[in-house]
Amino acid sequence: MTGHEHGASETYECDVLVAGSGCSGMSAAITARSRGLDVLIVEKELRFGGTTARSGGWLWIPGTSLAKAYGIEETPEQARTYLRHEAGNNFDAARVDAFLSAGPEAVDFFTTKTALRFDMPLVFPDYHAEAPGGAQGGRSMVTRPFDGRELGDLIKSLGVPLPELTVFGMMLGSGKEIIHFMRVTKSLTSAVYVAKRLSRHLMDVLRYGRGMTLTNGNALAGRLAKSALDLKIPMWLSSPVRELTVENGTVTGAIVSREGREVRVRARQGVVLACGGFPHDVERRRKMFPHAPTGNEHFSPGPTGNTGDGLRLAESAGGRVEDRLPNAAAWVPVSLTTRKDGSKGVMPHFIDRAKPGVIAVMRDGKRFANEGNSYHDFVQAMVKAAKPGEEIAAFLVCDHRTLRKYGLGCVPPFPMPLGHHLKSGYLMRGDTLESLAASAGIDAKAFVETVGQFNATAPLGHDAAFGKGSKAYNRYQGDALHGPNPCVAPIENGPFYAIKMVIGDLGTYAGIVTDANARALDAEGRVIPGLYAAGNDMASIMGGNYPGAGITLGPALTFGYIAGRHLAESAAKREAA
């Protein structure tokens, strides 16, 4: 097909076209360009970075040189055993082996040849560290903070962090920085640290219109963009791919909408789809999310532009979307909030559930899970506990002391005020457990009994019902300074508070079926020449489960690298032939 046949008014030629500017897309682009290919990145949205830019910036990749530098040695077989356990019947040996082999190689490439840098805590347990092959640390790493000024004018186009995860517009770094903010009223050292951090942020906002200390996912997107900038890779923003061009069964490029014109991009070596999956595709959610029978009973904090474009493009070229996973997305409990400007927000609940003095109940007033378990596991327990035909919602509950010490959801700890959240109805309050239950629509009798049962053994640090704090990941997310169990404390000092949680996601798992080289496959399992997929557009290698922190971004970086490497190797073979 020609550009004229597609109605394209102009053409553009490159070796590789990458659709999407998140971690996987930029990884593929940087890898291909570093190996001599001419690359173009096109991004549907006004800002680049996709889901990556508002993520935690963690990557799960076992066996890296970073881990070895900390004295953490493991064989690929140990991680393989863990992933086999996690994926169960959906274990994809070829792609898992490719990930475990290329992951450390990708990290070495990016940390020595580009602007990417990572830090690794000595202890960060896998989410099921007690399972066969599980580990207490050495697999999850976080992106090192980055000075946004290094991006020059491009910083203006970087996706902004999720407002619900910021403090005065700052996305806090992980670990020590969060601890400083939590202890700001208890430690002079922390108070000084926070004061300096806030003053730097304020100066940046006054001068640049935004904070320039990029952390977490913003740092990852920023560092990748700096790497692409250094390699002079062009990036077209507000330029969605409308359709793929296919000639004799080979994907040869795409029609891209840019500045009101249709541009036929001819990609001599291939196209990489990295469009962020389908968290905001209501129709595909309806088909794939059992908890969302109309597609509207799901609330994603991901970018609203992630509407499944990549999946539809692949299907148009004969690709297949994986539909056999037990979970089509990485679930997370979320609460819905109204911001001060009147807009709506979606708050993921990552660490508050594990804190001592916090439990979760359904409308029947009963607990249903270990609140300290991973967000993915917690949501599965929510679904299982819900009554047929009932809205799937849970309520996070605590007392006044716990709320002011740790915060809850969007509600910050002392000394920040509660008024806005109470007035909006986001935070429900009752002087007694009975009055809180009435406000939240919870069965009061069962709720009071549940809290009483929990309190009976909580002072001893024991959760008889669900074992909160019994697992390594529970304890990591709890309060290390609270004993005897960092995740358990009684709920006894009114007033009492509750926040309603529903189901959201951190990214979709049900993506394009690919081989170990990230090449898209058709319904018969044959390679579609010229078409690759990575990130949340690629069917997850995790088998529908969530083994540890960074299991979306780790494979995203790795399979983007694999795709870029394979494109370059294939080009070299063609040139030599």
N, C-alpha and C positions, 0 to 999 in steps of 0.2 A: 504494500500500500504506500502511497506517496503522500507528502504533505498536502498537495493540492486536493487529493481525494478526501482528506480529512478536513479540508477547509482551512488549513493552517496558512497564515499570511507570511510567515518567515521560517527559516530553518536554523538550527544550531547543531554543530557536530562536536562530539566528545567520545572518549573511549568508554566511560562509565557514567551512567546517570543514577544518582542516589535520590530516592524520594523519601524525605524525612530528615530532620536535623537533630534528632536525639542522640543518645549514646551509640546505638548500633549503626545508625546512618553515618554519623561522623567518623566512627571507627572504620567502617568500610571505605569511606572516602579517603581518609588519611592514609590508610594502609595501601590502597591502590595507587594513590598519588606518590607516595614515598617510593614505590616500585616503578615509577616512570610513566604511569598512565595519566591521561588527561581526564579530569573528573569534574562533574557539575553536580552540586547539591541543589535540589528544589524543595522548598518548604511551603506548605499550604497556608500556614498562619502568618500573621504580621510579625510575630516574634519567633526566634529560633530556640531550640532546646527541648521542645516537647515535654513529655512526662518527666524526662530526666531533670529538667530545670527546677521542678518543684518536688523532686524526690529527696530521700535521705542521703543519696550519694554513696550508699554502701554497695560493694561488689563482693559476691561470694565466689572465690576461685581458689581451690585447694592447691597446695604444692608450689606456691610462688617463692621467688627468691627473697621476697620481703619476709615471709614466714621463716625461711631458713636463716635469715640474718638474725632473727630473734631466737634461734635455736629450736624452732619447731620443725621437725622432720616427719614426713609421712610418705608412704608409698601411694601411688595412684590407686592401688587396689583397695586401700582403706576407704578412700572417698567413693570409689566405685561401689563398694559394699553398701555404703550408706545410701547412695542414690538408688541402688537396686531395691533396698528396703523401702525407701520413700515412694518410688514410682510403682512398685508392685507389678501388676500385669501389664502396665504401660511403659515398662523399662525399654528404652531404645538404646541398645548396646553400642551401635555404631556412632550415634551422635553423642552419647555420653563419653565414649572413649575419645572422640574428636575434641570435645570440650576439655576433658582432663589433660589431654596432650597439648592442645594449643593455648589453653588459658594461661599457664605460666609463661609461655613464649610471648603471648600478646602483652602481658604485663611488663616483661623485660623490654619489649620493643617500645611501648608507649612511655615507660619511665626513663628510658635512655635516649630516645630519639625525638620525643615530643615534649610538650609542656605538662603532661600528666604526672602527678605525684600523689602517693597514697600514704596513709598512716594505718597501722594495725595495732589494736589493743592486744595485749598478751592473752587476755581472757575475754572471749565473746563466744559463748556456747552456741553450737548448732541448736535449732529449735527442738530437736529430738536427740539431744546429745547422748542420752542413755541407750539409744537404739544401736544395732550393729553398725559399726563403722563411724558412729558419731564422734564428734570432737568437742573439746572444751574451748578451743580457740585455734587461731592460725589459718582460718579460711575466709573470714569476713574482714574486709578492709574498707576504709572510708577515704574519700577524696580530701586531700589537704586544702585548707583555705587558700583563696586566690585573690590577688589584687585586681579588681575589675578594670582599673585604669590601664592595664596592659592591653585591653581590647580596643582602646581608642574609641572612636565613634560607634563601633559595633556594640559596645555595652548598652547603648540605647535600645537595641533590638533583642537583648537577652530576655527570655521568659522570666517572669517574676515569681518569687516563691509563693506558695499557698499562704494567703494572709493568716489563716487560722493557725499556722505553725510558726508564726513570727512574733517577736516582741518588739513593739514600736517599729515594725517594719523590718526588723533584723531576723534573719534565719540563723538561729544559734548553731554553733558547731557542736559536734557530739562530745560526749564524755565530760571532760573537765569543765568545759564552758557551761554546760547545763548545770553542773553541780554548783559552780560559782553563783549562778543566778538563783538557784534554789536556796542557797545559804546566805543571800545578800544581807539579811537582817540578823544573821547569827555569827558572821565571821567578818572581821575587819579586812582580812586579805581578800575575801570575796567581794566585799563592798567596794574596795578600791579597784578591783578588777572590773566590776560591773560599771563603775563610774567612768573609767577610762574607755571601756567599750562603747558606752552610750555616747560619750562626748565625741569619739571618732566618728560614730555613725551620724550624729547630728551635723557635724562639720561636712561630712560627705553629702548628706541630703541638701544642705544649704548650698553647696558648691556644684554638685552634679545632679541633684534631683533624685538620688537614690543612694543606698549604702554601697560602698565599694569593697568591703570585706566580704567576698563571696564564700559561702560555706556549703557543705553537703552537696545536694544535686545541682545547685546554682554554680558551685565551684567546678563540678564535673563538666557541666555544659560549657562553662566559661573556659576551662582549660582545653577542652577539645576544640572549641572555636578558635582559641589562640593558636593551636597547632595547625588547624586548617588555614588560618590567616597567614601563618608563617610559610605555608606551602603554596600560598596564592590560589587556593581552591575557591572558585566563585560560588556564591550562595544566593539564590534568588528567593526572596521572601514574598509572601502573598502570591505564590505561584503553584497552585494545585495541579496534579497530574489528572487530566481528564480521561485519557485512555492510553492503553499500550498499543504500539504498532507491532504487527507480527507479519513476517514474510516467510512463507514456506515452513511454518511451524516454529520459527525462531523469533524470539522477542528482539526487536531491533531498535527500540527506543520508545518514545511516548509523545503524546500531544499535551503540552503544558500551557495553561492559561497564565499569561503574564502581562500586567498593565493593560488589560482589556484586549490583548491580542492572543491569538492561538499560535503557539510556537511548536514546530515539529522538531523535537530533539532526537537526533540520530545518535544512538550509543553503539559504537562499533563492537564493543566487547560484551556489554550487557547492562541490565537494569537491576538495581537493588531496591526492594520494597522495604521501607522501615518507617511506616506511617503511624505507628503507635497502637495498633490493634483496634478493638471495637467497643470500648467502654461506653461510648455515647451513641451507639447504633441501636436504637430502640427495637427495631424489628429483629435483629440478630439476638439481642438480649432476650426477647420474648421466646425465641426458639431454644436458646441455650442455657438460660438461667431459670431453674425450676421455681425459685422464690419470686420470680417476676413474671407472672402469667400474662400481663399486658405489656411487659417491657418497661413499665414506668415505676415499678416497685423496687427500683435499684438506684443508688445515688453514688456516682463516682466523683472523687476529687480530681480526677485526671482532666487534662485540657479538653474543652468541649469540642474542639476540632477533630478529636480522635473518633471518627465515625465509621471506621471499617473500610476506608478507601482502598488500602493495600490489599485487603482480602478480596474485595470485589474485582480489583484489577487483575489479581492472580486468577480468580475464577473465570474471568473473561478470556484468559489465555489458556484455559484448560487445567488450571491448578485446583487442588482440593484443600478444603479447610478441615482440620481435624475435629471430629465431632464425637469421639469416643472417650474423652477424658472424664473422670468422675467429678471434676470441678473445672468449669470453663474459664475461671478467672482466679486471681489471687485475692481472696476475700479479706475484707477488713470491716470491723464495725465502725460506723460513722454516726455523728450527730449533726443535725441540721440547724444552722444558726442564722440569725438575721444580723448583718453587720450594721455598724452605726450609720452608714450611708444608705441603708435600706436594702442593699443587695443581699443575696442569699449565699451562704457559705456551707461547705461540707468539711467537717472536722474528723480526721481519722483518729481512732483511739489506739495508740501504740503502747505507751508505758503506764498510763494512769491505772489501768485495770489491775496491775500487779502490785500496786502500793498497799502497805498495811492499812487496814481500816476501810477498804473498798471491796464491795461485793456486787454481783449482778443478779437480777431476778427477772423473770418473765412477768406478764400481767397476772399470772396466778399466784404471784408472791413468792415463788420458789426459786432457789438457785438451780442452775442446770449445768455448770461447768467449773473447772478450775480457771479463775479469772486471770491467772498469770500465764496461761498458755498463749501460744502465738495467736495473732489476730485471725489467721486463716483457720486454725483449729477452733477458735472461739465461735466464729460465725457458723461453722458446720454444726456446732453444738446448739446454737440458736435455732437453726433450721429444724434440727431433730426434736427440740423441745417444744416448738410451736404447735398449737392445736390446729387441726384442719380448718381452713377457711379463715383463720385468724391472721391479722397483720403480724408479720415476723418482726418483733421489736423486743428489746431488752432494756432494762433500766439499771444504770450504774448508780450505786447508792453509797453514801458516806455520811459521817457526822461533821459538825462544824470544825472541830479540831483538825480532822484529816483534810478537809477542804482547804483550810487556811494554810496548812503546812505544805501540801503537795499541789493544790489546784485540782481541777477535774475537767477534762475536755478543754473547751475554750476558756474556762474560768481560771484565771491565774491565781497563784498563792498570795498570801499576805505579803506586802501591804496594798496590793492592787484592789480597787473597789469591785463590788459584786453587782451594783445597781443595774447596769445595762442588761446583764444576763438574767436577772430576776424579772425586770420589767418586760423583757421580750418573751418570757416564758421558757427560754432555753434551760435555765436552771430553776428547778422546782424546789420549794422549801416548805417544811412543816415543823412546827414546834414539837410535835410528837410523831412517832412512827405512823400512827393511825392517820393523822392529818396529812402527812406526806403521801401516804398511800391513796388517800382520797384525791389529792391534787394530781397525782400521776395516773389514776385509774387502775391501781394495783389492788388485788384482793388483800384487804387489810388484815384479816385474821391470819391468813397463811403467811403474810409478810412479817408480822410481829413474831410468829412462831419461828420463822426462818432466821431472823436476826437473833432471837433468843438462843437457838441451837448453835449458831455460829459463835456467839459470845461466850457460850459455856466453856469452850476450850481455847478460845482465842488468846487469853492472857498467858497460856502455856505455849503459845506459838503453834498450836495444832489445829488443822482443819480436818475434822473427822469425815466430812461429807465428800470433799473433792481433792484434798491433799494440796491445797494452794501453798506454794513454797517448797514443795517436795522435789522439784526438778531444777536442774542447773539454770535453765533459761528463766524460770520463775524468779529465782533468787537474784539473777543478774539484773532483772528489771525492777526488783523491789528496792528497799531502802537498806543499804549495807550497814547503816548506823543503828538500825532498829533490831532489837532482839526479843526473844530468841529466834524468831522467824522473820526475815526481812519482808515478808509478804502478808503477815497476819497481825491484826490488832483488833480489839473489840470496837463495836459501833455503839457508843453509849452516851455521848455528850450532845444534846440537842442545841440548836435546831438541826434538823436532818435534811439532806439534799439528795436530789435525783436528777439524772440527765437521761433522756430517751435516746437509744441507739437503734439504727436500722442497718441495712446491709449495703456496703459499697465494695470497691475493689481498688487494688494498687496497679492493676494491669491485667489484660486478658491472656489466658493460656491457649485457648482454642484458636490457633493460627494456621498459617499455610504449611502444609506438609512439605518437608525438605529432606535432602540427604545430608550426609556428614560434611559436605562442602557448602552447605547453605543454599544449594540449588533447588528450586521449586520442582515438585513432582506432580504428575498428572494422576488421574484416577486409577491408572494401571501401574503406578509406581515408576513411570519413566520420567527421566529428566526433561524439563522444558528448557531447551537451549536458550541462553541469554537471560534467564530470569532467576533472581536470587531473592531471599527473604531473610530478615534478621530482626532482632528485638521482639516486641510484642506482636509483630506481624507474622513471626515464625511460630509454629506450634512448639510449645514449651517442652524442654527435655525433662522437666520435673514430674511428669506423669500426673499432673493435676494436683500435686501437693506442694508444700512450702517448707523445704528443709532448713533454711537459715537466712540470716540477714543478707540481702543482696543477691538473691537467686534469680532476679529478673535482670539486673544490670550486669552481673558477672557474665552470664551467657550472652547478653547483648553486646558487650565489648568484645567477647571472644568470637562469636559467630560473625560479627561485623568484620573483625580481623580475618577470619577464615574466608569470608566472601571476597574481601579485597585481595587477599593473597592468591586465591584460586583464579580470580579474574586476571591478575597479573601473570600468573604462571601459564594460563591458557593463552594469553596474548603472546607470550614469548614462544610458546610451541607453534602457534600459527605463523609467527614471523620466521621461525626457523625452518618451517616445512617448505 
